[in-house]
Amino acid sequence: MSAINFRPEAGLVDQADDRLAQVEGHGLERLAAQLYEERSRRGIGDFSRTHRIDGYWDRKDTEIDLVAINEDDRVVRFGTIKRNAMRLPSCVATLQGNIETFLAAQRRFTGWRVERVAIAPRIDQTLRRELEDQGAIAQDLTDLTLRL
């Protein structure tokens, strides 16, 4: 609050908005991970999760928002999660490189089926088709909360 006395208000509003976006983004990532866990626990949805890894980061700037593991069926699902769904197509392309880095470091997943998922609060049909054309499963919060 004291910064309002010596900094332009517009700059402070922009800074606050950026910080809010970061917090909302992290909250959305945690929500998606919890929804995956709850759906698996209830036996609904398209992924049975057996091991918990919510996300993955390393010092080489590899960032994966969601890593879901199904050891029984040897499937690992990697996800990019964005507040703004329009950012998903470019992030799906980046996700592939991050998946390769992850798999090179985590040799235990060699030979496993790899799935990619793109998650946002809302994904329209046009964007959903575009993401599916890129080889990603499109899921929004409506999809993830269905039947919960």
N, C-alpha and C positions, 0 to 999 in steps of 0.2 A: 504494500500500500504506500510506503514512503516513496517508492520510485515514481509515483504519479506526480510528485512535486518537481522532479527534474528530468523526466523523460516524456516524449510525446505519447499521448494516450493511444493513438493508433498502433504504435510499435508495441506497447504493452499488451494490447488486445491481441495482436498477431502472435506474440510470444505465448500468451495464455492459451490461445487456440491451438498452437502447435503442441504444447504440453498436454492439453486435454486429448488431442488426437493420439498421442503416444500412450496415454493411460487407457483410453478406450480400445486401442489396438491390442494391448497386452491383456485387457479384460476379455476381449473377444477370443483371443487365443486360448485363455484359460477356460472360457465357457465351452468352446468347441471340444476341448480335451475332456471336460467333464461330461458333455453330452455323449461323446464316443464311449466313455466308461459306463455311463448309466444305460445306454442302449445295449451295450454288450451284456451288462449284468442282467438286464431284463430279457435278453434273447431276442431283441428286435433289431431291425436294420440290416445292413448289408455287410457288416464287419464284426467278427467275434474277436474281441481283444483279449489276449492272454497275458500281456506284459505291459507295464506302464513306462512309456517314455513320452513325455508331452511335447518336447521340442528338442532341437539339437543345434548347438552353436560351437564353433571352434575359433581358434586364433587366426585362421586363414580367411575370415569373413564368410564362412559357410554358415548359413542360417536356414533351418527348416522349422517351420512353425508347428508342425504336428508330425510325430512319428508314432504310428500305431502298429503293434506287432501281434500277429496270430501265429504262435509257435506250432500249434496243432496242424494247421494247414500250410505252414511255411510261407506266409504272406506278410509282407511289410508294406504299409501304406504311408506315403509321404504327402504332407499337405502344405499348401500355402493358404494363409488366412488374411483377408484384407477387409477393412471397413468399407472401402470404395470398390465395388465389384468391377468397375471398369479397369482397374489396375491388374485384375487377375490374369488376362492373357499374357501380358509381358512377364508377369511373375511365374507363370507356369513354365515359360521358356527358361528362365533363370533357375527354377527349381530342379530341372533335369541335371544341370551341372553340379548343383549342390548334392543331389542324390548320388551322383557318381563319386564325389569326394567322400561322402558318408560311407558308401559301400566299400571303397578302397581302404578306409580306416577300420571298418567293422566287418572283417572277413567272415564272421559267422553267418552272414546273410547270403553268402555265395550260393547260387542255385535257387534262391527263393523267388517267388513271384513278387514283382514290384508293381505297386499301384500308385497313381498320383491323384490327388484330390484338390479341388479349388473351392474354398469356403468363403462366403461373404454373408452379411445379414440378409440380402435379397439378390437373387440372380434371375433376370428375365429370360424368356425362352430363346431369344436370339443369342444372347451371351452364353447361355447354357450349351447351345449347339456349337458355338465357336470353341468353347473349352473342351467339349467332347471330341471335336475334330482334332484338337491338339493332344488327345489321348488322356485327358483328365476327367475324373468324375466330378461333376458340378454339384455342390450341395450348399443350400442356404439354410438359415435358421428354421424355416418352415419344414424343410426336409428332415432336419436333425431333431426337431421336437415332435414330429408326427408320432402319434400313439404313445407318447410319454405320459 
